[in-house]
Amino acid sequence: MARRSACIAVARRVAEEARRILRSAGLLIAGLRPAGAGDKVLFPVEDARRALEVLKMQDITAEPCTAEFEERKAGPPRLEGPVKGYTRIGDIAVFSHVEGVSEEHYRRAAQSLVREGVVRAVFLKRQTSGEHRVAVLEHLAGENRTVTTAKEFGLRFRVDIAREYYNPRLQEERRRVAQAVRDGWRVLDMFAGVGPFSIHIAAARRARILAVDINRSAIMHLTENIELNKKKLRGCITPMLADSRILPGFVRPGFEAIIMNNPTMTPSFLPVACKLAEPGALIFYYRVARSCDEAWEEALEASPCPLTALQCVEALDYAPGKLIYRLTLRVTGSESG
Ligand SMILES: C[S@@+](CC[C@H](N)C(=O)[O-])C[C@H]1O[C@@H](n2cnc3c(N)ncnc32)[C@H](O)[C@@H]1O
């Protein structure tokens, strides 16, 4: 059966790359087959404007269109029973444990994902724990392997999901933050993990980024990820294995932007951010809270330097009644006020 849909048209020679980018951005309509039209390939998309924007960022020229597309016979298997969804990281799927869903249900859902070739390995995440914010995983089906390569907007991230934090649901957020940085800025990524914020920024801007994390394994993958993406990077990234608390002792202050993506701990790091920020700097401050107001009032109380809140957005779900908010803060003076 055919269905009419909005689409974007790209030249055949860049079609494969365009497909990869659109798929990793979640913009392709999975149930419809792309179609050929002369020297062009047409991709069915939900939001043509967004698709054009995303491709333009990767220097791919595309045009909006509307066309008929064949429906695919069978998509990925629909999960049966109480298991409703999963997070896909590269070729691995992760279920987040929900109270009341049995292990047997998870195992059956995991086996169907592997059987249908959707992913190669499936794990159950019981919780995220410790200072490194690492998932506690139980193997359910497929290969018992936790290292994979995730893709975000054409960038690649090597990650060991049993030893390092990584969440693909933040990809849009990282892109938005990268767009807010300007060429020539010094940027501090205070909790860099395997480097997704730093690498998005370096891909978008000629910025100098200091990427710090306390997890040795994450810094190893961050270093590998800089190499993996080096052809796409305009800015430069310096990885550093350190506790961010001690940075003011040996790092030159004057950062124009600071990324604080450690939402369970952020307020206690504001004194460090204040010491290292240039007056007028932007701080991208992530915090678990019940509301924007709660996150903002807490930040104001914890900060030794004057701040103005420019924006508050919902970045991620966290727990019932709680979200991870991102406050964009401007440092409006020095620590003493
Ligand atoms: C929520 S994760 C965010 C990682 C990364 N920004 C991302 O988006 O994937 C928080 C990170 O902070 C790191 N971390 C925790 N405490 C730290 C500290 N005192 N100094 C530096 N890094 C720290 C953890 O190891 C972890 O990688």
The ligand as a MOL file (V3000), in Angstrom:
LIG
                    3D

  0  0  0     0  0            999 V3000
M  V30 BEGIN CTAB
M  V30 COUNTS 27 29 0 0 0
M  V30 BEGIN ATOM
M  V30 1 C 25.1260 12.7310 34.2730 0
M  V30 2 S 26.7510 12.3190 33.7460 0 CHG=1
M  V30 3 C 26.9230 13.4020 32.3370 0
M  V30 4 C 27.9770 13.0000 31.3400 0
M  V30 5 C 27.9640 13.7770 30.0290 0
M  V30 6 N 27.9000 15.1980 30.2380 0
M  V30 7 C 26.8570 13.3200 29.1110 0
M  V30 8 O 25.9830 14.1270 28.7600 0
M  V30 9 O 26.8580 12.1540 28.7070 0 CHG=-1
M  V30 10 C 27.7340 13.0790 35.0050 0
M  V30 11 C 29.2270 12.8720 34.8310 0
M  V30 12 O 29.9050 13.6110 35.8790 0
M  V30 13 C 31.0420 12.8930 36.2760 0
M  V30 14 N 31.4250 13.3980 37.6110 0
M  V30 15 C 30.7980 13.2000 38.8010 0
M  V30 16 N 31.4250 13.8760 39.7810 0
M  V30 17 C 32.4630 14.5330 39.2090 0
M  V30 18 C 33.4740 15.4080 39.7020 0
M  V30 19 N 33.5490 15.7250 40.9920 0
M  V30 20 N 34.3710 15.9090 38.8260 0
M  V30 21 C 34.3160 15.5800 37.5040 0
M  V30 22 N 33.3980 14.7480 36.9930 0
M  V30 23 C 32.4760 14.2270 37.8130 0
M  V30 24 C 30.6060 11.4310 36.2330 0
M  V30 25 O 31.6990 10.5690 36.1440 0
M  V30 26 C 29.7070 11.4340 34.9760 0
M  V30 27 O 30.4450 11.0920 33.8330 0
M  V30 END ATOM
M  V30 BEGIN BOND
M  V30 1 1 1 2
M  V30 2 1 2 3
M  V30 3 1 2 10
M  V30 4 1 3 4
M  V30 5 1 4 5
M  V30 6 1 5 6
M  V30 7 1 5 7
M  V30 8 2 7 8
M  V30 9 1 7 9
M  V30 10 1 10 11
M  V30 11 1 11 12
M  V30 12 1 11 26
M  V30 13 1 12 13
M  V30 14 1 13 14
M  V30 15 1 13 24
M  V30 16 1 14 15
M  V30 17 1 14 23
M  V30 18 2 15 16
M  V30 19 1 16 17
M  V30 20 1 17 18
M  V30 21 2 17 23
M  V30 22 1 18 19
M  V30 23 2 18 20
M  V30 24 1 20 21
M  V30 25 2 21 22
M  V30 26 1 22 23
M  V30 27 1 24 25
M  V30 28 1 24 26
M  V30 29 1 26 27
M  V30 END BOND
M  V30 END CTAB
M  END
